[in-house]
């Protein structure tokens, strides 16, 4: 990724560390702060990488490469 010039950053999440959520959507005047992941799901975010690519097609190419390299499914999202 670095050689191709698309690498921005990447990292894995610590398996044994503090996990908490901040949720401003509960309608209260305060943000709800709770221990644990913010949703109950079978999927787990284990890390991420960010790439700088010109279009969706190139993002798809890199998603395949990253999935093959780490052996885990990848979800692709745009940064705002």
C-alpha positions, -999 to 999 in steps of 0.1 A, spaced: 0 0 0 28 24 8 46 15 -24 14 22 -44 10 56 -27 -25 49 -13 -16 42 24 -28 67 49 -29 48 82 -38 14 96 -41 -2 131 -55 -30 151 -77 -25 181 -65 -38 215 -83 -69 225 -81 -63 262 -87 -26 268 -114 -3 279 -144 -3 256 -172 22 261 -197 41 240 -209 77 238 -245 80 223 -260 114 218 -291 100 201 -311 89 232 -331 122 234 -318 132 267 -300 165 274 -268 145 280 -248 121 260 -253 85 273 -220 70 283 -220 32 287 -194 4 290 -191 -19 261 -196 -17 224 -224 5 212 -244 -22 194 -249 -59 201 -237 -77 170 -219 -108 158 -195 -86 138 -165 -71 156 -143 -42 145 -108 -56 148 -89 -27 132 -90 -5 102 -70 10 74 -75 42 55 -65 46 19 -64 76 -4 -79 64 -37 -95 83 -66 -127 63 -70 -149 35 -58 -134 10 -82 -99 15 -68 -113 12 -32 -128 -21 -42 -95 -33 -55 -78 -24 -22 -106 -39 -1 -99 -72 -18 -61 -69 -12 -65 -60 24 -90 -88 30 -67 -113 15 -37 -100 34 -53 -101 69 -77 -130 63 -108 -111 76 -139 -96 59 -136 -59 51 -162 -32 52 -155 -2 30 -167 33 40 -159 69 29 -145 94 54 -165 126 56 
